[in-house]
Amino acid sequence: MVLFLGFILIGNIISFTFMRSPKVPLIWLIDVSPSMKDKLSQAKECLLNFAKTKYKAEYLAFADSVFGLAKIENLVIQGSKTDIAKALATAKKRNPGALVLLSDGQHNTLSDPVKVAQTLPFLVYSVGVGETARHDVAIRNLIVRQQVYLGETTECIIRIQSQGLGNKKAKVTLLEQSQELQQKEIILSEPLIEQELIFQIVPNEIGRRFYKIKITEFAEEENLANNQKEFSIQVLKSKMKVIYLSNAPSYNTRFILNALKSEMTEFLPVIAFQGNRFQTPTERGMQDFAFKLDCDVLIVDNLDASQLPVGISNQIQKYVLDGGGVLILAGERFRLNPILALLAPFVHNQKVIRKEVFFKLTEQGIGVPIFFQDGENLLANTPPLLGVMEVKEPQEGTKVWAIADPLNIPLIGYRKFGKGKVIEITGFPLWRFGFYGKDLEKPQEKFKRFLNQVNRFLALKEFEQFTLVTDQAVYSLGEKATFTFYAYQDDGRPYSGLDVNLIIDSTKIPMVEIGDGIYEKTLDALPPKDYIVKAICQFDTIKLGEAKTEFKVTETNIEMIDTRLNAELLRRIAQATGGEYFDLKSFLQDQYEFTLAQYRKTVQFNPRQSPYLYLILVGLFLIELYFRKRRGLM
């Protein structure tokens, strides 16, 4: 019998569930932040009146932290900000029956008190102290790429914040100059919630284009200056004009010209078959070329510059000095004259090394986007070149992006010359690129992509590759600051997938990519002073660049910027829990009955985990055994 009873008990978990009243019937959360300075006497009056009622209560004061309050008379202004979310979360841990929030609602930290309120298992009754807050709708931040190619679609992200205008309809309009491009209608949200709106922009003209975002102006608004924001986008040419120049044409010429055929490129072959007579193909056959470099990129292939007239050499040098891009391709007859030697990345001794060599990117080259597309190395798995021009030394300022393996001599170099850019490839012939082992069906595809990216890089004039901006130039103490970092590849495309860190006072803070080549970080409560901060970007472990910006945090506390009552926020906090909102006057007049939460308590007993039960069962078993023996039952 005892054993049977033991098996029954040990095999089941015993549960008891009951409802209990809260240990703390009511908690008062009293705002004592600096914005309550002129309202604290009203708050004390409210508390003293309440102390005469039947409810037992616990009092907690809060600003940017939460602390107990022994006596109502001890209320004093404390802290530097208002964090209602933290105060609600702290009260939740004490499991009260209900909560009364006494505040002006001027929450000013990054946390969202409404989201915290939605998790509370009890009702919140919020009481607003002070005069009603101002009415305003503002463009808080605007994020858009600073440069795009003609015809390319880019997103303009607008962040809007409103106060005192909740549930009103507003029209947001995108204009170019005075012409309306797009318009969207939104319903304004309650304060603290940033509404995000996205416009698609497709520029149709080259150059700097100017745009404006406008939001509906309301009669009750006190500040209309923040209802619009202007910005500009640099629109780059999507189609490049390329001149191919050679006075030693070969099969490599056909290969290069074929690779230039694309929707993105307009090319013109300029070839000298004999001497210095440069000609270009037309519908009527080959015609003499009046030498004029009206192009974005000049490709010089296997050029014997010793045969060039001085006038043409000077014209090429001036073209680069003024911002033109040149791609120099070596070959069997490749020679540089003294004028063109000044702009080339490498100093040559005119010696050709006939040996198979492979492309091997240097540490500098690994961080250069022209060699990659969608994470793929466009120079990987290429067949060997058959020869290379020996390099005496790199010119000053030259970056060696690739070396010839196994000779370990420079194979690809880049340098700036005046306002222009020059890339030199010392290995040849490039037509061997057409025999990728894995790409025999489309042997030129990788080389086409590589050549297109090289040309885009060379065609792009001076621009800021990395930019760091803040959403404001001056902040109040305690105000959040948003930093945006724009990263562009050498050819002007957005640079995604980077590790970007914001450096403030030697502290490294990771930024988050929110769009193609756009990185962002929002910080709360920086100390007052003048700041010079920078953002550093890396690809893997290689530093690509950095950008700096300046801003200021003043001594003026954000608490004192707007000290009026934010009734909308307090109402939303109460509604999120099923509670109610009162203004101070009505709360003092009415004898309000609070609904207190009941907490479900469940007690579980697992016999298997109770050593005492086992002892009792053993004892009962021994007693039963004793009596059985005495009665002769065993």
Sequence and secondary structure as in RCSB ss.txt:
>XXXX:A:sequence
MVLFLGFILIGNIISFTFMRSPKVPLIWLIDVSPSMKDKLSQAKECLLNFAKTKYKAEYLAFADSVFGLAKIENL
VIQGSKTDIAKALATAKKRNPGALVLLSDGQHNTLSDPVKVAQTLPFLVYSVGVGETARHDVAIRNLIVRQQVYL
GETTECIIRIQSQGLGNKKAKVTLLEQSQELQQKEIILSEPLIEQELIFQIVPNEIGRRFYKIKITEFAEEENLA
NNQKEFSIQVLKSKMKVIYLSNAPSYNTRFILNALKSEMTEFLPVIAFQGNRFQTPTERGMQDFAFKLDCDVLIV
DNLDASQLPVGISNQIQKYVLDGGGVLILAGERFRLNPILALLAPFVHNQKVIRKEVFFKLTEQGIGVPIFFQDG
ENLLANTPPLLGVMEVKEPQEGTKVWAIADPLNIPLIGYRKFGKGKVIEITGFPLWRFGFYGKDLEKPQEKFKRF
LNQVNRFLALKEFEQFTLVTDQAVYSLGEKATFTFYAYQDDGRPYSGLDVNLIIDSTKIPMVEIGDGIYEKTLDA
LPPKDYIVKAICQFDTIKLGEAKTEFKVTETNIEMIDTRLNAELLRRIAQATGGEYFDLKSFLQDQYEFTLAQYR
KTVQFNPRQSPYLYLILVGLFLIELYFRKRRGLM
>XXXX:A:secstr
 HHHHHHHHHT  EEEEEEE  SEEEEEEEE SGGGTTTHHHHHHHHHHHTTSS  EEEEEESSSEEE S GGG 
    SS  HHHHHHHHHTT EEEEEEEE     SSS HHHHHTT SSEEEEEE SSB   EEEEEEEEE SEEET
T  EEEEEEEEEES TT EEEEEEEETTEEEEEEEEE   TT  EEEEEEE   SSEEEEEEEEE   TT S  G
GGEEEEEEEEE SSEEEEEEESS  HHHHHHHHHT BTTEEEEEEEESSTT EEEEETTEEEE      SSEEEE
ES BGGGS HHHHHHHHHHHHTT EEEEE  TT B  HHHHTTSSEEEEEEEE S BEEEE HHHHT GGGEETT
EETTTT   BSEEEEEEEE TT EEEEEEETTTEEEEEEEEETTEEEEEE EE GGGGGG TT SSSTTHHHHHH
HHHHHHHHH  S  SEEEEES SEEEET  EEEEEEEB TTSSB  S EEEEEETTEEEE EEEETTEEEEEE  
  SEEEEEEEEEEETTEEEEEEEEEEEEEEEEGGGT  SB HHHHHHHHHHHT  EEEHHHHHHS        EE
EEEEE GGG HHHHHHHHHHHHHHHHHHHHTT  
